[in-house]
Amino acid sequence: MSRSARRFTATVLASGALVAAAALPAIADDHDHGNGRDRGHGHTRTDPRSSVVLGAIQYNSPGRDNGSNRSLNGEWVTVTNTGRHSVNLRGWTLSDESHRTYRFDLRLAGRSSVRVHTGVGRDTTRDVYQDLRRYVWDASDTATLRDARGHRADSKSWGRDHDGRNGHDDRGGRNHHDGRG
């Protein structure tokens, strides 16, 4: 191989490495769990090393918002461990914009989810309950998941103030007009 051919090859390889390195942050920040739901819906993953993320959120319980335990438990947030290994969530928190906070005390198995309900119930490996007697999630709100050190692992926003979709989530949910929160 001639000297000029080697220089040309080296230049092409170096340029390709620079382009690949520049593209890495964009790939690392992508947070589309493969379901297409999170695109453009105010989803922010702050800690790219965390395998624990927010999944589906039902901020508006089905039916009338009458304050019953059934209605309160129809309001929930899913927390998912996308990794292969279990994660100890003891000390992790889930909070809304008004700083109403739920503190976890469980181990989440790899590639599994837990649904955090607002109302009263008996905790299992798939469902945990905040044991509250009032609604938490509003039509325009942000769910924030923090690790035991207080670092934001993930957050998801919805509603008029966040994604311009007038309070409809990715499942076509309704706005709350009852002034709760």
C-alpha positions as CSV (number, residue, x, y, z in Angstrom):
1,M,0.0,0.0,0.0
2,S,1.4,3.4,-0.9
3,R,2.1,6.1,1.7
4,S,-0.7,8.4,0.3
5,A,-3.2,5.5,0.4
6,R,-2.3,4.7,4.1
7,R,-2.7,8.4,5.0
8,F,-6.0,8.5,3.2
9,T,-7.2,5.4,5.0
10,A,-6.0,6.7,8.3
11,T,-7.8,10.0,7.7
12,V,-11.1,8.2,6.8
13,L,-10.9,6.0,9.9
14,A,-10.2,8.9,12.2
15,S,-13.1,10.9,10.7
16,G,-15.4,7.9,11.2
17,A,-14.3,7.6,14.8
18,L,-15.0,11.3,15.4
19,V,-18.5,11.1,13.8
20,A,-19.3,8.0,15.9
21,A,-18.1,9.7,19.1
22,A,-20.2,12.7,18.4
23,A,-23.3,10.6,17.9
24,L,-23.0,8.7,21.2
25,P,-24.6,11.3,23.5
26,A,-27.7,11.5,21.3
27,I,-28.1,7.7,21.4
28,A,-27.5,7.6,25.2
29,D,-30.1,10.2,25.8
30,D,-32.8,8.4,23.8
31,H,-35.5,7.1,26.1
32,D,-38.1,5.4,24.0
33,H,-38.7,2.1,25.8
34,G,-39.7,0.5,22.5
35,N,-43.4,1.2,22.9
36,G,-43.5,4.6,21.2
37,R,-45.4,6.1,24.1
38,D,-42.7,8.3,25.5
39,R,-41.8,10.2,22.4
40,G,-42.5,13.9,22.9
41,H,-44.4,13.4,26.1
42,G,-42.1,15.2,28.4
43,H,-40.0,12.2,29.3
44,T,-36.6,12.9,30.8
45,R,-34.1,10.3,31.9
46,T,-31.4,12.0,34.0
47,D,-29.2,9.1,35.0
48,P,-28.3,7.0,31.9
49,R,-26.8,4.3,34.2
50,S,-30.1,3.6,36.0
51,S,-32.0,0.6,34.7
52,V,-35.0,1.7,36.7
53,V,-37.4,4.0,34.8
54,L,-40.9,5.2,34.8
55,G,-43.3,3.3,32.5
56,A,-47.0,3.8,31.9
57,I,-48.9,6.3,34.1
58,Q,-52.6,6.5,34.7
59,Y,-53.1,9.9,36.3
60,N,-56.9,9.9,35.8
61,S,-58.7,6.9,37.3
62,P,-61.4,5.4,35.2
63,G,-65.0,6.4,36.0
64,R,-66.1,9.1,38.4
65,D,-63.6,10.7,40.7
66,N,-65.6,10.1,43.9
67,G,-62.7,9.6,46.3
68,S,-63.4,5.9,46.9
69,N,-60.5,3.6,47.5
70,R,-61.3,1.9,44.2
71,S,-61.1,5.2,42.4
72,L,-57.9,6.2,44.2
73,N,-56.3,2.9,43.2
74,G,-57.3,3.5,39.6
75,E,-54.6,6.2,39.7
76,W,-51.1,4.6,39.3
77,V,-47.5,4.9,38.1
78,T,-45.5,2.0,36.8
79,V,-41.8,1.7,37.7
80,T,-39.8,-0.7,35.6
81,N,-36.4,-2.4,36.0
82,T,-35.2,-2.7,32.4
83,G,-32.0,-4.5,33.6
84,R,-31.3,-8.2,34.1
85,H,-30.4,-7.9,37.8
86,S,-32.7,-7.0,40.7
87,V,-32.4,-3.5,42.2
88,N,-32.9,-2.6,45.8
89,L,-35.4,0.3,45.8
90,R,-35.3,0.9,49.5
91,G,-35.0,4.7,50.0
92,W,-36.0,5.5,46.4
93,T,-38.8,8.0,46.0
94,L,-41.6,8.8,43.6
95,S,-43.0,12.3,43.8
96,D,-45.3,14.7,42.0
97,E,-44.8,18.5,41.3
98,S,-46.4,19.3,44.7
99,H,-43.7,17.2,46.4
100,R,-46.2,14.5,47.6
101,T,-43.7,11.6,48.0
102,Y,-43.9,7.8,48.2
103,R,-40.8,6.1,49.6
104,F,-40.1,2.6,48.3
105,D,-39.1,-0.4,50.5
106,L,-38.7,-3.3,48.1
107,R,-36.4,-5.2,45.7
108,L,-37.5,-5.0,42.1
109,A,-36.5,-8.1,40.1
110,G,-34.8,-7.7,36.8
111,R,-37.0,-7.1,33.7
112,S,-40.1,-6.5,35.9
113,S,-42.4,-3.7,36.9
114,V,-44.3,-2.6,40.0
115,R,-47.4,-0.4,39.9
116,V,-47.6,2.3,42.5
117,H,-51.3,2.9,43.4
118,T,-52.5,6.0,45.2
119,G,-55.0,4.4,47.6
120,V,-54.9,1.8,50.3
121,G,-54.1,-1.9,49.6
122,R,-51.9,-4.8,50.4
123,D,-48.4,-4.6,48.8
124,T,-47.3,-7.4,46.5
125,T,-44.4,-7.9,44.2
126,R,-46.4,-6.4,41.3
127,D,-48.5,-3.7,43.1
128,V,-47.7,-1.3,46.0
129,Y,-50.0,1.2,47.6
130,Q,-49.3,4.7,48.9
131,D,-52.1,4.3,51.4
132,L,-53.5,7.8,50.8
133,R,-57.1,8.9,51.0
134,R,-56.7,11.7,48.4
135,Y,-55.7,11.8,44.7
136,V,-52.0,12.6,43.9
137,W,-51.7,12.9,40.1
138,D,-53.2,15.9,38.4
139,A,-54.1,16.5,34.7
140,S,-50.9,18.5,34.3
141,D,-48.2,17.0,36.5
142,T,-44.7,15.4,36.6
143,A,-43.8,12.1,38.1
144,T,-40.2,12.1,39.4
145,L,-38.3,8.9,40.4
146,R,-35.2,9.5,42.6
147,D,-32.7,7.0,43.8
148,A,-31.8,6.5,47.5
149,R,-29.2,9.3,47.2
150,G,-31.7,11.8,45.9
151,H,-30.5,11.7,42.3
152,R,-33.2,11.9,39.6
153,A,-33.3,8.6,37.8
154,D,-36.3,9.4,35.6
155,S,-39.2,11.8,35.2
156,K,-42.3,12.0,33.0
157,S,-44.6,15.0,32.5
158,W,-48.0,15.3,30.9
159,G,-50.8,17.8,30.5
160,R,-51.4,21.3,29.2
161,D,-48.3,22.9,30.9
162,H,-46.0,20.1,29.8
163,D,-46.8,18.7,26.3
164,G,-49.5,20.9,24.9
165,R,-51.9,18.1,24.6
166,N,-54.5,19.5,27.0
167,G,-54.2,16.9,29.7
168,H,-54.6,13.8,27.5
169,D,-52.1,11.1,28.1
170,D,-50.9,8.6,25.6
171,R,-54.0,6.4,26.2
172,G,-56.4,9.2,25.5
173,G,-57.2,10.0,29.2
174,R,-59.5,12.8,30.3
175,N,-58.7,16.0,32.0
176,H,-59.4,16.3,35.7
177,H,-61.8,19.3,36.3
178,D,-62.4,18.7,40.0
179,G,-59.7,20.9,41.3
180,R,-58.1,18.1,43.3
181,G,-54.5,18.2,44.3
